Amino acid sequence: MAVVIHAMHQTGAIFLEQRAMNLPFRAGNTHEMRIASTIYRKENYALHRVYMDANATTPLLPEVVEAMRPYWMEHFGNASSIHLHGQQAHTAVDQARETLAGFFNCHAAEVVFNSGGTEGDNTAIFGLLRPGDHFITTSIEHSAVLQAAERVAHHGVETTFVAPQPSGLIDPADIQRVLRHETRLISVMLANNETGVLQPVEEIGNIARAAGAFFHIDAVQGAGKVELDVRRFGCHLLSISAHKMHGPKGMGAMFVRRGTPIEPLLVGGSHERRQRAGTENVPGIVGLAKAAELAIRSLEDGTIDRLAALRDRLEAEILAIPGTGLNGSGDDGLPVPRVANTTNIFFDQLEGEALVIALDLKGVSVSGGSACHSGATEPSHVLMAMGLDKTRARASLRFSLLKTATDADVDDVLQVVPEAVEHLRAISPVAAGTLG
Ligand SMILES: Cc1ncc(COP(=O)(O)O)c(C=O)c1O
């Protein structure tokens, strides 16, 4: 009986895999492919998996879980209360603030805890810009910046979106060129979430200083991967998110340089020096601080260099597949400066979404160069801004490694990618020229 059930599972898996792979890969069928892959996954829960989507989110490290543990039940106090329970919580928050100050290279009083990257990005924009102001940002920012810019446009704030070079780098001269007398804020990300490309924030900081404009850095994807130094960056505001660096979801922090006249997004209690009302999320704050402490260690102990070597091996071997190329390289074809864990590769003649699902079926989690908006698959705005055409943007995949990634993870991924690409190209309507 067991043998029969096993055989049925095998057949079902093969059927679903075939079904998923044989669908014409148009937006309308993505949903169906997702269903097929969900059923397949449910039936193959024991499948060994490799997670290479660290830029989407990361798991908590055991040390982070341990650090947070007492603050759920034992030390559950409200950090604003004056009794012992409150004091325990307050002390934990103070210590975490000191850790974050070390992480940012700022004073503890310049650290504001919040709910993550979206809140930090929104706070910088809504908190500083007023009707008549001019705002400069880039066309490759996260939607937390782009959508906020769209909203302030309804309130008389004009935004200039600076496009990247084909490499994904923002040229500081382009920022300089669009500066105006009324430019109040410049917001540029430290590392791009899709390509990992590191932006020249120090040079942009100098431009902001000379122009008397405020400078915000979305450092969500850079934090934990490169050293943060708000003094060197010359920024007034910098946002990070805990869940991108092995901390808890819904938790983040912001550097707010002393004297920056920022209006809080949330008002109510006098928490966070009146900069962000709401009872402090003590376990989250403790978890973020532990994640930051471990991130500092990883930068110093060679973990990040080891990660870069793993990413480079993965990338080199995937690029050996014909019809592939790197998104985020300079005129010389070499990668521009980028974070250690990310590579973004296009696979001509196939649909990225189909490859994401095919790899998922084989136990590998990665992201594609498309995002689902209102049920339709749109090519990535970042890749499009870099000048890729729609087909190539759709044919792109992001591999983003956890800092705990191993050689075996890379081997496993390299074992399935070439085969999946070959198979999909053989059956793909894109390869057959049947898709526009
Ligand atoms: C560059 C960047 N900024 C902001 C965010 C939003 O962060 P959060 O998920 O903490 O709201 C993300 C998340 O993907 C991101 O990659």
Ligand as a Chemical Component Dictionary entry (heavy atoms), coordinates in Angstrom:
data_LIG
# 
_chem_comp.id                   LIG 
_chem_comp.type                 NON-POLYMER 
_chem_comp.pdbx_formal_charge   0 
_chem_comp.three_letter_code    LIG 
# 
loop_
_chem_comp_atom.comp_id 
_chem_comp_atom.atom_id 
_chem_comp_atom.alt_atom_id 
_chem_comp_atom.type_symbol 
_chem_comp_atom.charge 
_chem_comp_atom.model_Cartn_x 
_chem_comp_atom.model_Cartn_y 
_chem_comp_atom.model_Cartn_z 
_chem_comp_atom.pdbx_ordinal 
LIG C1 C1 C 0 15.043 48.874 -0.046 1  
LIG C2 C2 C 0 13.851 48.618 0.805  2  
LIG N1 N1 N 0 13.276 49.636 1.449  3  
LIG C3 C3 C 0 12.204 49.470 2.241  4  
LIG C4 C4 C 0 11.650 48.223 2.420  5  
LIG C5 C5 C 0 10.451 48.065 3.322  6  
LIG O1 O1 O 0 10.860 47.522 4.549  7  
LIG P1 P1 P 0 9.807  46.833 5.539  8  
LIG O2 O2 O 0 9.495  45.496 4.974  9  
LIG O3 O3 O 0 10.511 46.745 6.849  10 
LIG O4 O4 O 0 8.626  47.742 5.617  11 
LIG C6 C6 C 0 12.205 47.125 1.753  12 
LIG C7 C7 C 0 11.591 45.785 1.873  13 
LIG O5 O5 O 0 11.614 44.997 0.945  14 
LIG C8 C8 C 0 13.339 47.329 0.937  15 
LIG O6 O6 O 0 13.919 46.313 0.283  16 
# 
loop_
_chem_comp_bond.comp_id 
_chem_comp_bond.atom_id_1 
_chem_comp_bond.atom_id_2 
_chem_comp_bond.value_order 
_chem_comp_bond.pdbx_ordinal 
LIG C1 C2 SING 1  
LIG C2 N1 SING 2  
LIG C2 C8 DOUB 3  
LIG N1 C3 DOUB 4  
LIG C3 C4 SING 5  
LIG C4 C5 SING 6  
LIG C4 C6 DOUB 7  
LIG C5 O1 SING 8  
LIG O1 P1 SING 9  
LIG P1 O2 DOUB 10 
LIG P1 O3 SING 11 
LIG P1 O4 SING 12 
LIG C6 C7 SING 13 
LIG C6 C8 SING 14 
LIG C7 O5 DOUB 15 
LIG C8 O6 SING 16 
# 
